Amino acid sequence: MTPASELIDEAAKIYKVLSNSTRIKILYYLRYQHHEVNVKTMVSDLGLAQPIISKQLHILYRYQLVCRRKEGTQVFYLLDDPHVVEMIDDMLNHVKHEIKGEPHPKNMH
């Protein structure tokens, strides 16, 4: 059965959000954090400028891929849906096969 058109449209929006490598890097970074992280820490750990990280986090938050909590002037972020990163893992495995020119596994369980 084909998903409803609205669901497909929303999925396409999420894929569009995930088409940015900086956003994927932020999601992977948050995946391996054991607690929420503020923007200043992300700037230091990822080596990216604060305005870039803040802009990308805003987009990720708008699409419910990260959640946030404000404390005074600081904003702390946490991965909201780990399944999205697992989906990215699947895509990276696909890319690895493409780069190596290897056939894809036929039986995905």
Phi and psi restraints in degrees (value plus and minus 20) as a CYANA .aco file:
   2 THR   PHI    -101.3   -61.3
   2 THR   PSI     115.5   155.5
   3 PRO   PHI     -82.4   -42.4
   3 PRO   PSI     136.9   176.9
   4 ALA   PHI     -79.8   -39.8
   4 ALA   PSI     128.7   168.7
   5 SER   PHI     -75.3   -35.3
   5 SER   PSI     -57.9   -17.9
   6 GLU   PHI     -84.1   -44.1
   6 GLU   PSI     -59.0   -19.0
   7 LEU   PHI     -85.5   -45.5
   7 LEU   PSI     -61.5   -21.5
   8 ILE   PHI     -83.1   -43.1
   8 ILE   PSI     -62.3   -22.3
   9 ASP   PHI     -82.0   -42.0
   9 ASP   PSI     -62.1   -22.1
  10 GLU   PHI     -86.2   -46.2
  10 GLU   PSI     -60.9   -20.9
  11 ALA   PHI     -80.6   -40.6
  11 ALA   PSI     -60.8   -20.8
  12 ALA   PHI     -82.5   -42.5
  12 ALA   PSI     -56.9   -16.9
  13 LYS   PHI     -83.8   -43.8
  13 LYS   PSI     -61.5   -21.5
  14 ILE   PHI     -85.5   -45.5
  14 ILE   PSI     -62.1   -22.1
  15 TYR   PHI     -80.9   -40.9
  15 TYR   PSI     -56.4   -16.4
  16 LYS   PHI     -84.3   -44.3
  16 LYS   PSI     -61.7   -21.7
  17 VAL   PHI     -81.1   -41.1
  17 VAL   PSI     -59.6   -19.6
  18 LEU   PHI    -101.0   -61.0
  18 LEU   PSI     -17.7    22.3
  19 SER   PHI    -101.5   -61.5
  19 SER   PSI     -19.0    21.0
  20 ASN   PHI    -124.4   -84.4
  20 ASN   PSI     101.6   141.6
  21 SER   PHI     -84.9   -44.9
  21 SER   PSI     -51.7   -11.7
  22 THR   PHI     -84.9   -44.9
  22 THR   PSI     -60.6   -20.6
  23 ARG   PHI     -85.3   -45.3
  23 ARG   PSI     -58.5   -18.5
  24 ILE   PHI     -85.6   -45.6
  24 ILE   PSI     -61.4   -21.4
  25 LYS   PHI     -80.2   -40.2
  25 LYS   PSI     -61.6   -21.6
  26 ILE   PHI     -84.7   -44.7
  26 ILE   PSI     -63.1   -23.1
  27 LEU   PHI     -81.7   -41.7
  27 LEU   PSI     -63.8   -23.8
  28 TYR   PHI     -84.7   -44.7
  28 TYR   PSI     -60.5   -20.5
  29 TYR   PHI     -78.4   -38.4
  29 TYR   PSI     -69.7   -29.7
  30 LEU   PHI     -85.9   -45.9
  30 LEU   PSI     -48.9    -8.9
  31 ARG   PHI     -77.6   -37.6
  31 ARG   PSI     -57.0   -17.0
  32 TYR   PHI    -117.7   -77.7
  32 TYR   PSI     -10.8    29.2
  33 GLN   PHI    -110.5   -70.5
  33 GLN   PSI     120.8   160.8
  34 HIS   PHI    -112.9   -72.9
  34 HIS   PSI     -20.2    19.8
  35 HIS   PHI    -174.9  -134.9
  35 HIS   PSI     149.9   189.9
  36 GLU   PHI     -86.0   -46.0
  36 GLU   PSI     132.1   172.1
  37 VAL   PHI    -148.2  -108.2
  37 VAL   PSI     118.9   158.9
  38 ASN   PHI    -106.6   -66.6
  38 ASN   PSI     145.4   185.4
  39 VAL   PHI     -81.5   -41.5
  39 VAL   PSI     -60.6   -20.6
  40 LYS   PHI     -77.9   -37.9
  40 LYS   PSI     -61.8   -21.8
  41 THR   PHI     -85.6   -45.6
  41 THR   PSI     -61.7   -21.7
  42 MET   PHI     -83.2   -43.2
  42 MET   PSI     -61.5   -21.5
  43 VAL   PHI     -77.7   -37.7
  43 VAL   PSI     -66.5   -26.5
  44 SER   PHI     -85.9   -45.9
  44 SER   PSI     -68.0   -28.0
  45 ASP   PHI     -92.6   -52.6
  45 ASP   PSI     -55.9   -15.9
  46 LEU   PHI    -112.6   -72.6
  46 LEU   PSI     -35.0     5.0
  47 GLY   PHI      48.5    88.5
  47 GLY   PSI      10.4    50.4
  48 LEU   PHI    -136.0   -96.0
  48 LEU   PSI     135.2   175.2
  49 ALA   PHI     -88.1   -48.1
  49 ALA   PSI     126.9   166.9
  50 GLN   PHI     -77.1   -37.1
  50 GLN   PSI     -64.0   -24.0
  51 PRO   PHI     -82.3   -42.3
  51 PRO   PSI     -54.8   -14.8
  52 ILE   PHI     -85.9   -45.9
  52 ILE   PSI     -69.0   -29.0
  53 ILE   PHI     -83.3   -43.3
  53 ILE   PSI     -64.7   -24.7
  54 SER   PHI     -81.1   -41.1
  54 SER   PSI     -62.9   -22.9
  55 LYS   PHI     -82.5   -42.5
  55 LYS   PSI     -65.4   -25.4
  56 GLN   PHI     -88.2   -48.2
  56 GLN   PSI     -57.5   -17.5
  57 LEU   PHI     -84.1   -44.1
  57 LEU   PSI     -57.6   -17.6
  58 HIS   PHI     -80.6   -40.6
  58 HIS   PSI     -63.2   -23.2
  59 ILE   PHI     -85.8   -45.8
  59 ILE   PSI     -64.6   -24.6
  60 LEU   PHI     -82.1   -42.1
  60 LEU   PSI     -57.7   -17.7
  61 TYR   PHI     -87.7   -47.7
  61 TYR   PSI     -63.3   -23.3
  62 ARG   PHI     -78.9   -38.9
  62 ARG   PSI     -53.0   -13.0
  63 TYR   PHI    -118.6   -78.6
  63 TYR   PSI      -2.4    37.6
  64 GLN   PHI      37.8    77.8
  64 GLN   PSI      15.1    55.1
  65 LEU   PHI    -114.6   -74.6
  65 LEU   PSI     -42.2    -2.2
  66 VAL   PHI    -151.8  -111.8
  66 VAL   PSI     135.0   175.0
  67 CYS   PHI    -135.2   -95.2
  67 CYS   PSI     141.4   181.4
  68 ARG   PHI    -161.0  -121.0
  68 ARG   PSI     138.6   178.6
  69 ARG   PHI    -161.2  -121.2
  69 ARG   PSI     110.5   150.5
  70 LYS   PHI    -115.8   -75.8
  70 LYS   PSI     119.0   159.0
  71 GLU   PHI    -158.4  -118.4
  71 GLU   PSI      79.9   119.9
  72 GLY   PHI      45.9    85.9
  72 GLY   PSI    -143.3  -103.3
  73 THR   PHI    -113.2   -73.2
  73 THR   PSI     -26.0    14.0
  74 GLN   PHI    -113.3   -73.3
  74 GLN   PSI     127.7   167.7
  75 VAL   PHI    -141.9  -101.9
  75 VAL   PSI     109.8   149.8
  76 PHE   PHI    -129.0   -89.0
  76 PHE   PSI     118.8   158.8
  77 TYR   PHI    -141.1  -101.1
  77 TYR   PSI     132.6   172.6
  78 LEU   PHI    -166.4  -126.4
  78 LEU   PSI     126.1   166.1
  79 LEU   PHI     -83.6   -43.6
  79 LEU   PSI     108.2   148.2
  80 ASP   PHI    -111.1   -71.1
  80 ASP   PSI     -52.0   -12.0
  81 ASP   PHI    -158.0  -118.0
  81 ASP   PSI      71.8   111.8
  82 PRO   PHI     -78.0   -38.0
  82 PRO   PSI     -43.0    -3.0
  83 HIS   PHI     -83.0   -43.0
  83 HIS   PSI     -49.4    -9.4
  84 VAL   PHI     -84.1   -44.1
  84 VAL   PSI     -59.7   -19.7
  85 VAL   PHI     -88.8   -48.8
  85 VAL   PSI     -53.8   -13.8
  86 GLU   PHI     -84.2   -44.2
  86 GLU   PSI     -56.4   -16.4
  87 MET   PHI     -84.4   -44.4
  87 MET   PSI     -60.2   -20.2
  88 ILE   PHI     -85.6   -45.6
  88 ILE   PSI     -58.1   -18.1
  89 ASP   PHI     -75.5   -35.5
  89 ASP   PSI     -65.2   -25.2
  90 ASP   PHI     -80.3   -40.3
  90 ASP   PSI     -61.5   -21.5
  91 MET   PHI     -86.4   -46.4
  91 MET   PSI     -60.9   -20.9
  92 LEU   PHI     -83.4   -43.4
  92 LEU   PSI     -56.9   -16.9
  93 ASN   PHI     -84.1   -44.1
  93 ASN   PSI     -58.6   -18.6
  94 HIS   PHI     -81.2   -41.2
  94 HIS   PSI     -66.1   -26.1
  95 VAL   PHI     -81.9   -41.9
  95 VAL   PSI     -60.5   -20.5
  96 LYS   PHI     -78.4   -38.4
  96 LYS   PSI     -61.7   -21.7
  97 HIS   PHI     -84.8   -44.8
  97 HIS   PSI     -61.5   -21.5
  98 GLU   PHI     -81.3   -41.3
  98 GLU   PSI     -65.5   -25.5
  99 ILE   PHI     -84.6   -44.6
  99 ILE   PSI     -62.3   -22.3
 100 LYS   PHI    -100.5   -60.5
 100 LYS   PSI     -33.5     6.5
 101 GLY   PHI      51.2    91.2
 101 GLY   PSI       2.7    42.7
 102 GLU   PHI    -109.2   -69.2
 102 GLU   PSI     132.0   172.0
 103 PRO   PHI     -88.3   -48.3
 103 PRO   PSI     131.4   171.4
 104 HIS   PHI    -102.3   -62.3
 104 HIS   PSI     127.6   167.6
 105 PRO   PHI     -79.4   -39.4
 105 PRO   PSI     114.0   154.0
 106 LYS   PHI    -101.4   -61.4
 106 LYS   PSI     -48.9    -8.9
 107 ASN   PHI    -131.5   -91.5
 107 ASN   PSI      82.3   122.3
 108 MET   PHI    -116.6   -76.6
 108 MET   PSI      96.7   136.7
